[in-house]
Every structure is written in C-alpha cells, then in structure tokens.
Amino acid sequence: MFYIGFPLLGKDVVSYKGKAVELNGKVIKDSEFQAFLDRATQQASQYAQYGMQFSDAQIRDTALKMAVNDLAFKQEMEKVSDK
C-alpha cells in the first residue's frame, strides 16, 4: 500500500530553531534536524487520515527520537567499520 502525506489541516508546518542535537560529541545541525522534523510531520499527517492528532510537542519529540537513533546507529556502524 502507498500513502502520500498531506499537511496537517489548519496547522502551520512545524520548523526547528534552536540548539543542535548532540550525542557523544557528535552533532546534528539545525538543517539536518529539520529533515527529521519534516519526516515526523509527514508521519503525523498520514496518521491524521485515520483521525489521530498529534501536538507540536509530540511531533518534535518523535523527530528528536529519530535523530538520536540515527546518530547512535551511525556511531555504532563507525565502531564496527574501524575494527
């Protein structure tokens, strides 16, 4: 099945302004975090098709989890490739 995300009705697009995400000395810059935020917003809009609603805080929390997981995965892959 293929879904196309639609912007959340009546809501502005969520954007990130602030400090970058940092994990173990590695940084995800604002522009990189914005990509995770865009993905989380798109996921929320897909769930909205089924009547589920998410607050801006929930969308930012999801984006943060995605960014941290991605960064942690990349760091683990670097450890493996260094061996």
Distance bins in CASP14 RR format, pairs under 12 A and 6 or more apart:
PFRMAT RR
TARGET T0000
AUTHOR 0000-0000-0000
RMODE 2
METHOD distances of the structure
MODEL  1
1 46 0 0 0 0 0 1 0 0 0 0 0
1 49 0 0 0 0 0 1 0 0 0 0 0
2 46 0 0 0 0 0 1 0 0 0 0 0
3 42 0 0 0 0 1 0 0 0 0 0 0
3 43 0 0 0 0 1 0 0 0 0 0 0
3 45 0 0 0 0 1 0 0 0 0 0 0
3 46 1 0 1 0 0 0 0 0 0 0 0
3 47 0 0 0 0 1 0 0 0 0 0 0
3 48 0 0 0 0 0 1 0 0 0 0 0
3 49 1 0 0 1 0 0 0 0 0 0 0
3 50 0 0 0 0 0 1 0 0 0 0 0
4 42 0 0 0 0 1 0 0 0 0 0 0
4 45 0 0 0 0 1 0 0 0 0 0 0
4 46 0 0 0 0 1 0 0 0 0 0 0
4 49 0 0 0 0 1 0 0 0 0 0 0
5 38 0 0 0 0 0 1 0 0 0 0 0
5 39 0 0 0 0 0 1 0 0 0 0 0
5 41 0 0 0 0 1 0 0 0 0 0 0
5 42 1 0 1 0 0 0 0 0 0 0 0
5 43 0 0 0 0 1 0 0 0 0 0 0
5 44 0 0 0 0 1 0 0 0 0 0 0
5 45 1 0 1 0 0 0 0 0 0 0 0
5 46 1 0 1 0 0 0 0 0 0 0 0
5 47 0 0 0 0 1 0 0 0 0 0 0
5 48 0 0 0 0 1 0 0 0 0 0 0
5 49 1 0 0 1 0 0 0 0 0 0 0
6 13 0 0 0 0 0 1 0 0 0 0 0
6 41 0 0 0 0 0 1 0 0 0 0 0
6 42 0 0 0 0 1 0 0 0 0 0 0
6 43 0 0 0 0 0 1 0 0 0 0 0
6 44 0 0 0 0 0 1 0 0 0 0 0
6 45 1 0 1 0 0 0 0 0 0 0 0
6 46 0 0 0 0 1 0 0 0 0 0 0
6 47 0 0 0 0 0 1 0 0 0 0 0
6 48 1 0 0 1 0 0 0 0 0 0 0
6 49 1 0 0 1 0 0 0 0 0 0 0
7 13 1 0 0 1 0 0 0 0 0 0 0
7 14 0 0 0 0 0 1 0 0 0 0 0
7 38 0 0 0 0 0 1 0 0 0 0 0
7 41 1 0 0 1 0 0 0 0 0 0 0
7 42 0 0 0 0 1 0 0 0 0 0 0
7 44 0 0 0 0 1 0 0 0 0 0 0
7 45 1 0 0 1 0 0 0 0 0 0 0
7 46 0 0 0 0 0 1 0 0 0 0 0
7 48 0 0 0 0 1 0 0 0 0 0 0
7 49 0 0 0 0 0 1 0 0 0 0 0
8 14 0 0 0 0 1 0 0 0 0 0 0
8 40 0 0 0 0 0 1 0 0 0 0 0
8 41 1 0 0 1 0 0 0 0 0 0 0
8 42 0 0 0 0 1 0 0 0 0 0 0
8 43 0 0 0 0 0 1 0 0 0 0 0
8 44 1 0 0 1 0 0 0 0 0 0 0
8 45 1 0 1 0 0 0 0 0 0 0 0
8 46 0 0 0 0 0 1 0 0 0 0 0
8 47 0 0 0 0 1 0 0 0 0 0 0
8 48 1 0 1 0 0 0 0 0 0 0 0
8 49 0 0 0 0 0 1 0 0 0 0 0
8 51 0 0 0 0 0 1 0 0 0 0 0
8 52 0 0 0 0 0 1 0 0 0 0 0
8 53 0 0 0 0 1 0 0 0 0 0 0
8 54 0 0 0 0 1 0 0 0 0 0 0
8 55 0 0 0 0 0 1 0 0 0 0 0
8 56 0 0 0 0 1 0 0 0 0 0 0
8 58 0 0 0 0 0 1 0 0 0 0 0
8 59 0 0 0 0 1 0 0 0 0 0 0
9 44 0 0 0 0 0 1 0 0 0 0 0
9 45 0 0 0 0 1 0 0 0 0 0 0
9 48 1 0 0 1 0 0 0 0 0 0 0
9 49 0 0 0 0 0 1 0 0 0 0 0
9 51 0 0 0 0 0 1 0 0 0 0 0
9 53 0 0 0 0 1 0 0 0 0 0 0
10 45 0 0 0 0 0 1 0 0 0 0 0
10 48 0 0 0 0 0 1 0 0 0 0 0
10 53 0 0 0 0 0 1 0 0 0 0 0
11 41 0 0 0 0 1 0 0 0 0 0 0
11 44 0 0 0 0 1 0 0 0 0 0 0
11 45 0 0 0 0 1 0 0 0 0 0 0
11 48 0 0 0 0 1 0 0 0 0 0 0
11 53 0 0 0 0 1 0 0 0 0 0 0
11 54 0 0 0 0 1 0 0 0 0 0 0
11 55 0 0 0 0 1 0 0 0 0 0 0
11 56 1 0 0 1 0 0 0 0 0 0 0
11 59 0 0 0 0 1 0 0 0 0 0 0
12 41 0 0 0 0 0 1 0 0 0 0 0
12 56 0 0 0 0 1 0 0 0 0 0 0
12 59 0 0 0 0 0 1 0 0 0 0 0
13 34 0 0 0 0 0 1 0 0 0 0 0
13 37 0 0 0 0 1 0 0 0 0 0 0
13 38 0 0 0 0 1 0 0 0 0 0 0
13 40 0 0 0 0 0 1 0 0 0 0 0
13 41 1 0 0 1 0 0 0 0 0 0 0
13 42 0 0 0 0 0 1 0 0 0 0 0
13 44 0 0 0 0 0 1 0 0 0 0 0
13 45 0 0 0 0 0 1 0 0 0 0 0
13 56 0 0 0 0 0 1 0 0 0 0 0
13 59 0 0 0 0 0 1 0 0 0 0 0
14 33 0 0 0 0 0 1 0 0 0 0 0
14 34 0 0 0 0 1 0 0 0 0 0 0
14 36 0 0 0 0 0 1 0 0 0 0 0
14 37 1 0 1 0 0 0 0 0 0 0 0
14 38 0 0 0 0 1 0 0 0 0 0 0
14 39 0 0 0 0 0 1 0 0 0 0 0
14 40 0 0 0 0 1 0 0 0 0 0 0
14 41 1 0 1 0 0 0 0 0 0 0 0
14 42 0 0 0 0 0 1 0 0 0 0 0
14 43 0 0 0 0 0 1 0 0 0 0 0
14 44 0 0 0 0 1 0 0 0 0 0 0
14 45 0 0 0 0 0 1 0 0 0 0 0
14 54 0 0 0 0 1 0 0 0 0 0 0
14 55 0 0 0 0 0 1 0 0 0 0 0
14 56 1 0 1 0 0 0 0 0 0 0 0
14 57 0 0 0 0 1 0 0 0 0 0 0
14 58 0 0 0 0 0 1 0 0 0 0 0
14 59 1 0 1 0 0 0 0 0 0 0 0
14 60 1 0 0 1 0 0 0 0 0 0 0
14 61 0 0 0 0 0 1 0 0 0 0 0
14 62 0 0 0 0 0 1 0 0 0 0 0
14 63 0 0 0 0 1 0 0 0 0 0 0
15 30 0 0 0 0 1 0 0 0 0 0 0
15 31 0 0 0 0 0 1 0 0 0 0 0
15 33 0 0 0 0 0 1 0 0 0 0 0
15 34 1 0 0 1 0 0 0 0 0 0 0
15 35 0 0 0 0 0 1 0 0 0 0 0
15 36 0 0 0 0 0 1 0 0 0 0 0
15 37 1 0 0 1 0 0 0 0 0 0 0
15 38 0 0 0 0 1 0 0 0 0 0 0
15 40 0 0 0 0 0 1 0 0 0 0 0
15 41 0 0 0 0 1 0 0 0 0 0 0
15 56 0 0 0 0 0 1 0 0 0 0 0
15 59 0 0 0 0 0 1 0 0 0 0 0
15 60 0 0 0 0 0 1 0 0 0 0 0
15 63 0 0 0 0 0 1 0 0 0 0 0
16 28 0 0 0 0 0 1 0 0 0 0 0
16 29 0 0 0 0 0 1 0 0 0 0 0
16 30 1 0 0 1 0 0 0 0 0 0 0
16 31 0 0 0 0 1 0 0 0 0 0 0
16 32 0 0 0 0 1 0 0 0 0 0 0
16 33 1 0 1 0 0 0 0 0 0 0 0
16 34 1 0 1 0 0 0 0 0 0 0 0
16 35 0 0 0 0 1 0 0 0 0 0 0
16 36 0 0 0 0 1 0 0 0 0 0 0
16 37 1 0 1 0 0 0 0 0 0 0 0
16 38 0 0 0 0 1 0 0 0 0 0 0
16 40 0 0 0 0 0 1 0 0 0 0 0
16 41 0 0 0 0 0 1 0 0 0 0 0
16 56 0 0 0 0 0 1 0 0 0 0 0
16 59 0 0 0 0 0 1 0 0 0 0 0
16 60 1 0 0 1 0 0 0 0 0 0 0
16 63 1 0 0 1 0 0 0 0 0 0 0
16 64 0 0 0 0 1 0 0 0 0 0 0
16 67 0 0 0 0 1 0 0 0 0 0 0
17 30 1 0 0 1 0 0 0 0 0 0 0
17 31 0 0 0 0 0 1 0 0 0 0 0
17 33 0 0 0 0 0 1 0 0 0 0 0
17 34 0 0 0 0 1 0 0 0 0 0 0
17 37 0 0 0 0 0 1 0 0 0 0 0
17 60 0 0 0 0 0 1 0 0 0 0 0
18 28 0 0 0 0 0 1 0 0 0 0 0
18 29 0 0 0 0 0 1 0 0 0 0 0
18 30 1 0 0 1 0 0 0 0 0 0 0
18 31 0 0 0 0 0 1 0 0 0 0 0
18 33 0 0 0 0 1 0 0 0 0 0 0
18 34 0 0 0 0 0 1 0 0 0 0 0
18 37 0 0 0 0 0 1 0 0 0 0 0
18 60 0 0 0 0 0 1 0 0 0 0 0
19 27 0 0 0 0 1 0 0 0 0 0 0
19 28 0 0 0 0 0 1 0 0 0 0 0
19 29 0 0 0 0 0 1 0 0 0 0 0
19 30 0 0 0 0 1 0 0 0 0 0 0
19 33 0 0 0 0 1 0 0 0 0 0 0
19 64 0 0 0 0 0 1 0 0 0 0 0
20 26 0 0 0 0 0 1 0 0 0 0 0
20 27 1 0 1 0 0 0 0 0 0 0 0
20 28 1 0 1 0 0 0 0 0 0 0 0
20 29 1 0 1 0 0 0 0 0 0 0 0
20 30 1 0 1 0 0 0 0 0 0 0 0
20 31 0 0 0 0 1 0 0 0 0 0 0
20 32 0 0 0 0 1 0 0 0 0 0 0
20 33 1 0 0 1 0 0 0 0 0 0 0
20 34 0 0 0 0 0 1 0 0 0 0 0
20 36 0 0 0 0 0 1 0 0 0 0 0
20 64 0 0 0 0 0 1 0 0 0 0 0
20 67 0 0 0 0 1 0 0 0 0 0 0
20 71 0 0 0 0 0 1 0 0 0 0 0
21 27 1 0 0 1 0 0 0 0 0 0 0
21 28 1 0 1 0 0 0 0 0 0 0 0
21 29 0 0 0 0 1 0 0 0 0 0 0
21 30 0 0 0 0 1 0 0 0 0 0 0
21 31 0 0 0 0 0 1 0 0 0 0 0
21 32 0 0 0 0 1 0 0 0 0 0 0
21 33 1 0 1 0 0 0 0 0 0 0 0
21 34 0 0 0 0 0 1 0 0 0 0 0
21 35 0 0 0 0 0 1 0 0 0 0 0
21 36 0 0 0 0 1 0 0 0 0 0 0
21 37 0 0 0 0 0 1 0 0 0 0 0
21 60 0 0 0 0 0 1 0 0 0 0 0
21 63 0 0 0 0 1 0 0 0 0 0 0
21 64 1 0 0 1 0 0 0 0 0 0 0
21 65 0 0 0 0 0 1 0 0 0 0 0
21 66 0 0 0 0 0 1 0 0 0 0 0
21 67 1 0 1 0 0 0 0 0 0 0 0
21 68 1 0 0 1 0 0 0 0 0 0 0
21 69 0 0 0 0 0 1 0 0 0 0 0
21 70 0 0 0 0 1 0 0 0 0 0 0
21 71 1 0 0 1 0 0 0 0 0 0 0
21 72 0 0 0 0 0 1 0 0 0 0 0
22 28 1 0 0 1 0 0 0 0 0 0 0
22 29 0 0 0 0 0 1 0 0 0 0 0
22 32 0 0 0 0 0 1 0 0 0 0 0
22 33 0 0 0 0 0 1 0 0 0 0 0
22 64 0 0 0 0 0 1 0 0 0 0 0
22 67 0 0 0 0 0 1 0 0 0 0 0
22 68 0 0 0 0 1 0 0 0 0 0 0
22 71 0 0 0 0 1 0 0 0 0 0 0
22 75 0 0 0 0 0 1 0 0 0 0 0
23 33 0 0 0 0 0 1 0 0 0 0 0
23 64 0 0 0 0 0 1 0 0 0 0 0
23 65 0 0 0 0 0 1 0 0 0 0 0
23 67 0 0 0 0 1 0 0 0 0 0 0
23 68 1 0 1 0 0 0 0 0 0 0 0
23 69 0 0 0 0 1 0 0 0 0 0 0
23 70 0 0 0 0 1 0 0 0 0 0 0
23 71 1 0 1 0 0 0 0 0 0 0 0
23 72 1 0 0 1 0 0 0 0 0 0 0
23 73 0 0 0 0 0 1 0 0 0 0 0
23 74 0 0 0 0 1 0 0 0 0 0 0
23 75 1 0 0 1 0 0 0 0 0 0 0
23 76 0 0 0 0 0 1 0 0 0 0 0
24 68 0 0 0 0 0 1 0 0 0 0 0
24 71 0 0 0 0 1 0 0 0 0 0 0
24 72 0 0 0 0 1 0 0 0 0 0 0
24 74 0 0 0 0 0 1 0 0 0 0 0
24 75 1 0 0 1 0 0 0 0 0 0 0
24 76 0 0 0 0 0 1 0 0 0 0 0
24 78 0 0 0 0 0 1 0 0 0 0 0
24 79 0 0 0 0 0 1 0 0 0 0 0
25 71 0 0 0 0 1 0 0 0 0 0 0
25 72 0 0 0 0 0 1 0 0 0 0 0
25 75 0 0 0 0 1 0 0 0 0 0 0
26 32 0 0 0 0 0 1 0 0 0 0 0
26 67 0 0 0 0 0 1 0 0 0 0 0
26 68 0 0 0 0 0 1 0 0 0 0 0
26 70 0 0 0 0 0 1 0 0 0 0 0
26 71 1 0 1 0 0 0 0 0 0 0 0
26 72 0 0 0 0 1 0 0 0 0 0 0
26 73 0 0 0 0 0 1 0 0 0 0 0
26 74 1 0 0 1 0 0 0 0 0 0 0
26 75 1 0 0 1 0 0 0 0 0 0 0
26 76 0 0 0 0 0 1 0 0 0 0 0
26 78 0 0 0 0 1 0 0 0 0 0 0
27 33 0 0 0 0 1 0 0 0 0 0 0
27 67 0 0 0 0 0 1 0 0 0 0 0
27 68 0 0 0 0 0 1 0 0 0 0 0
27 71 0 0 0 0 1 0 0 0 0 0 0
27 74 0 0 0 0 0 1 0 0 0 0 0
27 75 0 0 0 0 0 1 0 0 0 0 0
28 34 0 0 0 0 1 0 0 0 0 0 0
28 35 0 0 0 0 1 0 0 0 0 0 0
28 36 1 0 0 1 0 0 0 0 0 0 0
28 37 0 0 0 0 0 1 0 0 0 0 0
28 63 0 0 0 0 0 1 0 0 0 0 0
28 64 0 0 0 0 1 0 0 0 0 0 0
28 66 0 0 0 0 0 1 0 0 0 0 0
28 67 1 0 1 0 0 0 0 0 0 0 0
28 68 0 0 0 0 1 0 0 0 0 0 0
28 69 0 0 0 0 0 1 0 0 0 0 0
28 70 1 0 0 1 0 0 0 0 0 0 0
28 71 1 0 1 0 0 0 0 0 0 0 0
28 72 0 0 0 0 0 1 0 0 0 0 0
28 74 0 0 0 0 1 0 0 0 0 0 0
28 75 0 0 0 0 0 1 0 0 0 0 0
29 35 0 0 0 0 0 1 0 0 0 0 0
29 36 0 0 0 0 0 1 0 0 0 0 0
29 67 0 0 0 0 0 1 0 0 0 0 0
29 71 0 0 0 0 0 1 0 0 0 0 0
30 36 0 0 0 0 0 1 0 0 0 0 0
30 37 0 0 0 0 1 0 0 0 0 0 0
30 67 0 0 0 0 0 1 0 0 0 0 0
31 37 0 0 0 0 0 1 0 0 0 0 0
31 38 0 0 0 0 0 1 0 0 0 0 0
31 67 0 0 0 0 0 1 0 0 0 0 0
32 38 0 0 0 0 0 1 0 0 0 0 0
32 39 0 0 0 0 0 1 0 0 0 0 0
32 63 0 0 0 0 0 1 0 0 0 0 0
32 66 0 0 0 0 0 1 0 0 0 0 0
32 67 1 0 0 1 0 0 0 0 0 0 0
32 70 0 0 0 0 1 0 0 0 0 0 0
32 71 0 0 0 0 1 0 0 0 0 0 0
32 74 0 0 0 0 0 1 0 0 0 0 0
33 39 0 0 0 0 0 1 0 0 0 0 0
33 40 0 0 0 0 0 1 0 0 0 0 0
33 60 0 0 0 0 1 0 0 0 0 0 0
33 63 1 0 0 1 0 0 0 0 0 0 0
33 64 0 0 0 0 1 0 0 0 0 0 0
33 65 0 0 0 0 0 1 0 0 0 0 0
33 66 0 0 0 0 1 0 0 0 0 0 0
33 67 1 0 1 0 0 0 0 0 0 0 0
33 68 0 0 0 0 0 1 0 0 0 0 0
33 70 0 0 0 0 0 1 0 0 0 0 0
33 71 0 0 0 0 0 1 0 0 0 0 0
34 40 0 0 0 0 0 1 0 0 0 0 0
34 41 0 0 0 0 0 1 0 0 0 0 0
34 60 0 0 0 0 0 1 0 0 0 0 0
34 63 0 0 0 0 1 0 0 0 0 0 0
34 67 0 0 0 0 0 1 0 0 0 0 0
35 41 0 0 0 0 0 1 0 0 0 0 0
35 42 0 0 0 0 0 1 0 0 0 0 0
35 63 0 0 0 0 1 0 0 0 0 0 0
35 66 0 0 0 0 1 0 0 0 0 0 0
35 67 0 0 0 0 1 0 0 0 0 0 0
35 70 0 0 0 0 1 0 0 0 0 0 0
36 42 0 0 0 0 0 1 0 0 0 0 0
36 43 0 0 0 0 0 1 0 0 0 0 0
36 59 0 0 0 0 0 1 0 0 0 0 0
36 60 0 0 0 0 1 0 0 0 0 0 0
36 61 0 0 0 0 0 1 0 0 0 0 0
36 62 0 0 0 0 1 0 0 0 0 0 0
36 63 1 0 1 0 0 0 0 0 0 0 0
36 64 1 0 0 1 0 0 0 0 0 0 0
36 65 0 0 0 0 1 0 0 0 0 0 0
36 66 1 0 1 0 0 0 0 0 0 0 0
36 67 1 0 1 0 0 0 0 0 0 0 0
36 68 0 0 0 0 1 0 0 0 0 0 0
36 69 0 0 0 0 1 0 0 0 0 0 0
36 70 1 0 0 1 0 0 0 0 0 0 0
36 71 0 0 0 0 1 0 0 0 0 0 0
37 43 0 0 0 0 0 1 0 0 0 0 0
37 44 0 0 0 0 0 1 0 0 0 0 0
37 56 0 0 0 0 0 1 0 0 0 0 0
37 59 1 0 0 1 0 0 0 0 0 0 0
37 60 1 0 0 1 0 0 0 0 0 0 0
37 61 0 0 0 0 0 1 0 0 0 0 0
37 62 0 0 0 0 1 0 0 0 0 0 0
37 63 1 0 1 0 0 0 0 0 0 0 0
37 64 0 0 0 0 1 0 0 0 0 0 0
37 65 0 0 0 0 0 1 0 0 0 0 0
37 66 0 0 0 0 1 0 0 0 0 0 0
37 67 0 0 0 0 1 0 0 0 0 0 0
38 44 0 0 0 0 0 1 0 0 0 0 0
38 45 0 0 0 0 0 1 0 0 0 0 0
38 59 0 0 0 0 0 1 0 0 0 0 0
38 60 0 0 0 0 0 1 0 0 0 0 0
38 62 0 0 0 0 0 1 0 0 0 0 0
38 63 0 0 0 0 1 0 0 0 0 0 0
38 66 0 0 0 0 0 1 0 0 0 0 0
38 67 0 0 0 0 0 1 0 0 0 0 0
39 45 0 0 0 0 0 1 0 0 0 0 0
39 46 0 0 0 0 0 1 0 0 0 0 0
39 59 0 0 0 0 1 0 0 0 0 0 0
39 62 0 0 0 0 1 0 0 0 0 0 0
39 63 1 0 0 1 0 0 0 0 0 0 0
39 64 0 0 0 0 0 1 0 0 0 0 0
39 65 0 0 0 0 0 1 0 0 0 0 0
39 66 1 0 0 1 0 0 0 0 0 0 0
39 67 0 0 0 0 1 0 0 0 0 0 0
39 69 0 0 0 0 0 1 0 0 0 0 0
39 70 0 0 0 0 0 1 0 0 0 0 0
40 46 0 0 0 0 0 1 0 0 0 0 0
40 47 0 0 0 0 0 1 0 0 0 0 0
40 54 0 0 0 0 1 0 0 0 0 0 0
40 55 0 0 0 0 0 1 0 0 0 0 0
40 56 0 0 0 0 0 1 0 0 0 0 0
40 57 0 0 0 0 0 1 0 0 0 0 0
40 58 0 0 0 0 1 0 0 0 0 0 0
40 59 1 0 1 0 0 0 0 0 0 0 0
40 60 1 0 0 1 0 0 0 0 0 0 0
40 61 0 0 0 0 1 0 0 0 0 0 0
40 62 1 0 1 0 0 0 0 0 0 0 0
40 63 1 0 1 0 0 0 0 0 0 0 0
40 64 0 0 0 0 1 0 0 0 0 0 0
40 65 0 0 0 0 1 0 0 0 0 0 0
40 66 1 0 0 1 0 0 0 0 0 0 0
40 67 0 0 0 0 1 0 0 0 0 0 0
41 47 0 0 0 0 0 1 0 0 0 0 0
41 48 0 0 0 0 0 1 0 0 0 0 0
41 54 0 0 0 0 1 0 0 0 0 0 0
41 55 0 0 0 0 0 1 0 0 0 0 0
41 56 0 0 0 0 1 0 0 0 0 0 0
41 58 0 0 0 0 0 1 0 0 0 0 0
41 59 1 0 1 0 0 0 0 0 0 0 0
41 60 0 0 0 0 1 0 0 0 0 0 0
41 62 0 0 0 0 1 0 0 0 0 0 0
41 63 1 0 0 1 0 0 0 0 0 0 0
41 66 0 0 0 0 0 1 0 0 0 0 0
42 48 0 0 0 0 0 1 0 0 0 0 0
42 49 0 0 0 0 0 1 0 0 0 0 0
42 54 0 0 0 0 0 1 0 0 0 0 0
42 59 0 0 0 0 1 0 0 0 0 0 0
42 62 0 0 0 0 0 1 0 0 0 0 0
42 63 0 0 0 0 0 1 0 0 0 0 0
42 66 0 0 0 0 0 1 0 0 0 0 0
43 49 0 0 0 0 0 1 0 0 0 0 0
43 50 0 0 0 0 0 1 0 0 0 0 0
43 52 0 0 0 0 0 1 0 0 0 0 0
43 54 0 0 0 0 1 0 0 0 0 0 0
43 58 0 0 0 0 0 1 0 0 0 0 0
43 59 0 0 0 0 1 0 0 0 0 0 0
43 62 1 0 0 1 0 0 0 0 0 0 0
43 63 0 0 0 0 1 0 0 0 0 0 0
43 65 0 0 0 0 0 1 0 0 0 0 0
43 66 0 0 0 0 1 0 0 0 0 0 0
44 50 0 0 0 0 0 1 0 0 0 0 0
44 51 0 0 0 0 0 1 0 0 0 0 0
44 52 0 0 0 0 1 0 0 0 0 0 0
44 53 0 0 0 0 1 0 0 0 0 0 0
44 54 1 0 1 0 0 0 0 0 0 0 0
44 55 0 0 0 0 1 0 0 0 0 0 0
44 56 0 0 0 0 1 0 0 0 0 0 0
44 57 0 0 0 0 0 1 0 0 0 0 0
44 58 1 0 0 1 0 0 0 0 0 0 0
44 59 1 0 1 0 0 0 0 0 0 0 0
44 60 0 0 0 0 0 1 0 0 0 0 0
44 61 0 0 0 0 0 1 0 0 0 0 0
44 62 1 0 0 1 0 0 0 0 0 0 0
44 63 0 0 0 0 1 0 0 0 0 0 0
45 51 0 0 0 0 0 1 0 0 0 0 0
45 52 0 0 0 0 0 1 0 0 0 0 0
45 53 0 0 0 0 0 1 0 0 0 0 0
45 54 0 0 0 0 1 0 0 0 0 0 0
45 59 0 0 0 0 1 0 0 0 0 0 0
46 52 0 0 0 0 1 0 0 0 0 0 0
46 54 0 0 0 0 0 1 0 0 0 0 0
47 53 0 0 0 0 1 0 0 0 0 0 0
47 54 1 0 0 1 0 0 0 0 0 0 0
47 58 0 0 0 0 0 1 0 0 0 0 0
47 59 0 0 0 0 0 1 0 0 0 0 0
47 62 0 0 0 0 0 1 0 0 0 0 0
48 54 1 0 0 1 0 0 0 0 0 0 0
48 59 0 0 0 0 0 1 0 0 0 0 0
52 58 0 0 0 0 0 1 0 0 0 0 0
52 59 0 0 0 0 0 1 0 0 0 0 0
53 59 0 0 0 0 0 1 0 0 0 0 0
54 60 0 0 0 0 1 0 0 0 0 0 0
54 61 0 0 0 0 1 0 0 0 0 0 0
54 62 1 0 0 1 0 0 0 0 0 0 0
54 63 0 0 0 0 0 1 0 0 0 0 0
55 61 0 0 0 0 1 0 0 0 0 0 0
55 62 0 0 0 0 0 1 0 0 0 0 0
56 62 0 0 0 0 0 1 0 0 0 0 0
56 63 0 0 0 0 0 1 0 0 0 0 0
57 63 0 0 0 0 0 1 0 0 0 0 0
57 64 0 0 0 0 0 1 0 0 0 0 0
58 64 0 0 0 0 0 1 0 0 0 0 0
58 65 0 0 0 0 0 1 0 0 0 0 0
59 65 0 0 0 0 0 1 0 0 0 0 0
59 66 0 0 0 0 0 1 0 0 0 0 0
60 66 0 0 0 0 0 1 0 0 0 0 0
60 67 0 0 0 0 0 1 0 0 0 0 0
61 67 0 0 0 0 0 1 0 0 0 0 0
61 68 0 0 0 0 0 1 0 0 0 0 0
62 68 0 0 0 0 0 1 0 0 0 0 0
62 69 0 0 0 0 0 1 0 0 0 0 0
63 69 0 0 0 0 0 1 0 0 0 0 0
63 70 0 0 0 0 0 1 0 0 0 0 0
64 70 0 0 0 0 0 1 0 0 0 0 0
64 71 0 0 0 0 0 1 0 0 0 0 0
65 71 0 0 0 0 0 1 0 0 0 0 0
65 72 0 0 0 0 0 1 0 0 0 0 0
66 72 0 0 0 0 0 1 0 0 0 0 0
66 73 0 0 0 0 0 1 0 0 0 0 0
67 73 0 0 0 0 0 1 0 0 0 0 0
67 74 0 0 0 0 0 1 0 0 0 0 0
68 74 0 0 0 0 0 1 0 0 0 0 0
68 75 0 0 0 0 0 1 0 0 0 0 0
69 75 0 0 0 0 0 1 0 0 0 0 0
69 76 0 0 0 0 0 1 0 0 0 0 0
70 76 0 0 0 0 0 1 0 0 0 0 0
70 77 0 0 0 0 0 1 0 0 0 0 0
71 77 0 0 0 0 0 1 0 0 0 0 0
71 78 0 0 0 0 0 1 0 0 0 0 0
72 78 0 0 0 0 0 1 0 0 0 0 0
72 79 0 0 0 0 0 1 0 0 0 0 0
73 79 0 0 0 0 0 1 0 0 0 0 0
73 80 0 0 0 0 0 1 0 0 0 0 0
74 80 0 0 0 0 0 1 0 0 0 0 0
74 81 0 0 0 0 0 1 0 0 0 0 0
75 81 0 0 0 0 0 1 0 0 0 0 0
75 82 0 0 0 0 0 1 0 0 0 0 0
76 82 0 0 0 0 0 1 0 0 0 0 0
76 83 0 0 0 0 0 1 0 0 0 0 0
77 83 0 0 0 0 0 1 0 0 0 0 0
END
